[in-house]
Amino acid sequence: MIVHLVPLNAFRHNLLIFMLNMKKTIQIIGSGFSSLSAACYLAKAGHQVSLYEKNSTVGGRARQLNKDGFTFDIGPSWYWMPDVFDRFFSDFGKNTSDYYKIDKLDPAYKIFFDDEIITIGDSMDKICSEFERIEKGSGNKLKKFIKKAQNNYGIAVNKILYNAPGISPLELVSKDTVLRLDQFFKTISQEVRKNFSNPKLVSTLEFPSLFLGAKPSKTPSFFSFMNYADFGLGTWHPRGGMYEIIKAMETLAIELGVGIHTNHPVDKIVVDNGKVTGLVTKNMFIESDIVLSGADYHHSETLLDAEHRQHSEAYWEKKVFAPSSLLFYIGLDKKLKNTEHHNLFFDADFEKHAEEIYDEPKWPSHPLFYANVPSKTDPSMAPNGCEALFILMPIAPNIEDTPELRNHYLKKIIERFEAKTEQSIQNNIIFKESFCIEDFKSEYNSYKGNAYGMAMTLLQTAFLRPKLKSNKVKNLYFTGQLTVPGPGVPPSLISGKLTSELIQKMLDKC
């Protein structure tokens, strides 16, 4: 056997060349959860990563409003699926507690019906007791329902979400999913109503599906795992608000060497001979080996010349999008009574409001709404003796949005809020700001002004969603709520990870 000895200096030189060839320049559009997630994973892999955000702060739809001592999360306000956040930071040898503190809310939330209030506690025993109070025998039914949901959660999170980049239908095929095949063709509504007859309990159990952006009657029953996320894992609050997660991810990204450029809207994704070569921002061409967009998927494709786009306008027009929202950020000079941190106002027809969002899009006749009072449990969110009140009303995307309509619905909502909570607040409003469809379009380039991306219906699940990798342009990728795995904060974190893994697999083959 002949052994060829390579001089040490030559070995080092060859290793350096190899490492330089492996290290790629990656430009990322947007700075929401999915973009920051992908940026961290790609930087950890040794690549030179830069992130370009159109607004003055990072976070995308998860920005924060600070005014006169009040703090409001502009976008997401629910901290569910804490295990996904833990898993993200653990991938970098970190803990969530290294960056922010979370508190489990008790009660998790309160639901106001027309003639009843349901309080969701911080344990299954408390929730079962509440169900039993409303309908005799429903407590045991709930335990069985949540046990099934827990099994689905384990399969969804551990075997599907992190392992299904949406390339092939075979990603969903396993012993576990085959045994539950019927759950992909039945709906959450069917599953809930098979077990519960009381309309208030039905609405309570159907509510989490709204986080998936679709009607319960259109959402596969397998996604009942969201009920386990709700009742089983509980509702949490990061001290200082949801933006603390964004700040944590930004800090981590910087620690990993990611370059972050705010006030840098991207005007064009540049393609040469079918391969991405970089992007244009502020009239500057930024060369790149790989471009990843975490911006709205439809908007991202408008940054390409028409021949490089995967989807036509007709394609997007046919898709079912999650609702938009009318949002109000209100500072009160008094403390509120009879409210919790999270409050759902279901004192209206759930089905009717859903129809006015999805079936016959129009402004709702008698809307449901959500009121978030974070200062109830987090004093840092408002000045002493004051309250931060965040109100969200789901609406259909792309309907008319005017100041007059916003004010009309604010008046209606305030009146109902006062009646249901038995207190006056109209004369205690220090300031109010609103955010609606036109703001979603201008601030986030959101298609039709949607708030949550593309709905998670059967025909818009997994490999049936827009792809993470462009099939027309080499080295162009996408991430976020309009692609895999779907809408919401935890799925967005996972989406960033999935896209980074696809990129790395492609590079490993080169």
Secondary structure as the mmCIF struct_conf table of DSSP 4:
data_model
#
loop_
_struct_conf.conf_type_id
_struct_conf.id
_struct_conf.beg_label_comp_id
_struct_conf.beg_label_asym_id
_struct_conf.beg_label_seq_id
_struct_conf.end_label_comp_id
_struct_conf.end_label_asym_id
_struct_conf.end_label_seq_id
HELX_LH_PP_P HELX_LH_PP_P1 HIS A 4 PRO A 7
HELX_RH_AL_P HELX_RH_AL_P1 LEU A 8 MET A 22
STRN STRN1 THR A 25 ILE A 29
BEND BEND1 GLY A 32 GLY A 32
HELX_RH_AL_P HELX_RH_AL_P2 PHE A 33 LYS A 44
TURN_TY1_P TURN_TY1_P1 ALA A 45 GLY A 46
STRN STRN2 GLN A 48 TYR A 52
BEND BEND2 LYS A 54 VAL A 58
HELX_RH_3T_P HELX_RH_3T_P1 GLY A 60 ALA A 62
STRN STRN3 GLN A 64 LYS A 67
TURN_TY1_P TURN_TY1_P2 ASP A 68 GLY A 69
STRN STRN4 PHE A 70 ASP A 73
BEND BEND3 ILE A 74 GLY A 75
STRN STRN5 TYR A 79 TYR A 79
HELX_RH_AL_P HELX_RH_AL_P3 PRO A 82 SER A 90
TURN_TY1_P TURN_TY1_P3 ASP A 91 GLY A 93
HELX_RH_3T_P HELX_RH_3T_P2 THR A 96 ASP A 98
TURN_TY1_P TURN_TY1_P4 TYR A 99 TYR A 99
STRN STRN6 ILE A 102 LYS A 104
BEND BEND4 ASP A 106 ALA A 108
STRN STRN7 TYR A 109 PHE A 112
BEND BEND5 ASP A 114 ASP A 115
STRN STRN8 ILE A 117 ILE A 120
BEND BEND6 ASP A 122 SER A 123
HELX_RH_AL_P HELX_RH_AL_P4 MET A 124 ILE A 134
BEND BEND7 GLU A 135 GLU A 135
TURN_TY1_P TURN_TY1_P5 LYS A 136 GLY A 137
HELX_RH_AL_P HELX_RH_AL_P5 SER A 138 ILE A 155
HELX_RH_PI_P HELX_RH_PI_P1 ALA A 156 LEU A 161
TURN_TY1_P TURN_TY1_P6 TYR A 162 ASN A 163
BEND BEND8 GLY A 166 ILE A 167
HELX_RH_3T_P HELX_RH_3T_P3 PRO A 169 LEU A 172
BEND BEND9 SER A 174 SER A 174
HELX_RH_AL_P HELX_RH_AL_P6 LYS A 175 LEU A 179
TURN_TY1_P TURN_TY1_P7 ARG A 180 ARG A 180
HELX_RH_3T_P HELX_RH_3T_P4 LEU A 181 PHE A 184
TURN_TY1_P TURN_TY1_P8 PHE A 185 PHE A 185
BEND BEND10 LYS A 186 LYS A 186
STRN STRN9 THR A 187 THR A 187
HELX_RH_AL_P HELX_RH_AL_P7 ILE A 188 ASN A 195
HELX_RH_AL_P HELX_RH_AL_P8 PRO A 199 GLU A 206
HELX_RH_3T_P HELX_RH_3T_P5 PHE A 207 LEU A 212
TURN_TY1_P TURN_TY1_P9 GLY A 213 GLY A 213
BEND BEND11 ALA A 214 ALA A 214
HELX_RH_3T_P HELX_RH_3T_P6 PRO A 216 LYS A 218
BEND BEND12 THR A 219 THR A 219
STRN STRN10 PRO A 220 PRO A 220
HELX_RH_3T_P HELX_RH_3T_P7 SER A 221 SER A 224
HELX_RH_AL_P HELX_RH_AL_P9 PHE A 225 ASN A 227
HELX_RH_PI_P HELX_RH_PI_P2 TYR A 228 GLY A 232
TURN_TY1_P TURN_TY1_P10 LEU A 233 LEU A 233
STRN STRN11 TRP A 236 PRO A 238
TURN_TY1_P TURN_TY1_P11 ARG A 239 GLY A 240
TURN_TY1_P TURN_TY1_P12 MET A 242 MET A 242
HELX_RH_AL_P HELX_RH_AL_P10 TYR A 243 GLU A 255
TURN_TY1_P TURN_TY1_P13 LEU A 256 GLY A 257
STRN STRN12 GLY A 259 HIS A 261
BEND BEND13 ASN A 263 ASN A 263
STRN STRN13 VAL A 266 ASP A 272
TURN_TY1_P TURN_TY1_P14 ASN A 273 GLY A 274
STRN STRN14 LYS A 275 THR A 281
TURN_TY1_P TURN_TY1_P15 LYS A 282 ASN A 283
STRN STRN15 MET A 284 GLU A 287
BEND BEND14 ASP A 289 ASP A 289
STRN STRN16 ILE A 290 SER A 293
BEND BEND15 ALA A 295 ALA A 295
HELX_RH_AL_P HELX_RH_AL_P11 TYR A 297 THR A 302
TURN_TY1_P TURN_TY1_P16 LEU A 303 LEU A 303
BEND BEND16 LEU A 304 LEU A 304
HELX_RH_3T_P HELX_RH_3T_P8 ALA A 306 HIS A 308
BEND BEND17 GLN A 310 HIS A 311
HELX_RH_AL_P HELX_RH_AL_P12 GLU A 313 LYS A 318
BEND BEND18 LYS A 319 LYS A 319
HELX_LH_PP_P HELX_LH_PP_P2 VAL A 320 VAL A 320
STRN STRN17 PHE A 321 PHE A 321
HELX_LH_PP_P HELX_LH_PP_P3 ALA A 322 PRO A 323
STRN STRN18 SER A 324 LEU A 332
BEND BEND19 ASP A 333 LYS A 334
BEND BEND20 ASN A 338 ASN A 338
BEND BEND21 HIS A 341 HIS A 341
STRN STRN19 HIS A 342 PHE A 345
BEND BEND22 ALA A 348 ALA A 348
HELX_RH_AL_P HELX_RH_AL_P13 PHE A 350 TYR A 358
TURN_TY1_P TURN_TY1_P17 ASP A 359 ASP A 359
BEND BEND23 GLU A 360 GLU A 360
BEND BEND24 LYS A 362 LYS A 362
BEND BEND25 SER A 365 HIS A 366
STRN STRN20 PHE A 369 ASN A 372
HELX_RH_3T_P HELX_RH_3T_P9 PRO A 374 LYS A 376
TURN_TY1_P TURN_TY1_P18 THR A 377 THR A 377
HELX_RH_3T_P HELX_RH_3T_P10 PRO A 379 MET A 381
BEND BEND26 ALA A 382 ALA A 382
TURN_TY1_P TURN_TY1_P19 ASN A 384 GLY A 385
STRN STRN21 GLU A 387 ILE A 395
TURN_TY1_P TURN_TY1_P20 PRO A 397 ASN A 398
BEND BEND27 ILE A 399 ILE A 399
HELX_RH_AL_P HELX_RH_AL_P14 PRO A 403 THR A 421
TURN_TY1_P TURN_TY1_P21 GLU A 422 GLU A 422
HELX_RH_3T_P HELX_RH_3T_P11 GLN A 426 ASN A 428
STRN STRN22 ILE A 429 PHE A 435
HELX_RH_AL_P HELX_RH_AL_P15 ILE A 437 TYR A 444
HELX_RH_3T_P HELX_RH_3T_P12 TYR A 447 GLY A 449
BEND BEND28 ALA A 451 TYR A 452
STRN STRN23 MET A 454 MET A 454
HELX_RH_3T_P HELX_RH_3T_P13 LEU A 458 GLN A 460
BEND BEND29 THR A 461 THR A 461
HELX_RH_3T_P HELX_RH_3T_P14 ALA A 462 LEU A 464
BEND BEND30 ARG A 465 ARG A 465
HELX_LH_PP_P HELX_LH_PP_P4 PRO A 466 LYS A 467
BEND BEND31 LEU A 468 LEU A 468
STRN STRN24 LYS A 469 LYS A 469
BEND BEND32 ASN A 471 VAL A 473
STRN STRN25 LYS A 474 LYS A 474
TURN_TY1_P TURN_TY1_P22 ASN A 475 ASN A 475
STRN STRN26 LEU A 476 PHE A 478
BEND BEND33 GLY A 480 GLY A 480
TURN_TY1_P TURN_TY1_P23 GLN A 481 LEU A 482
BEND BEND34 THR A 483 PRO A 485
BEND BEND35 PRO A 487 GLY A 488
HELX_RH_AL_P HELX_RH_AL_P16 VAL A 489 LYS A 509
#
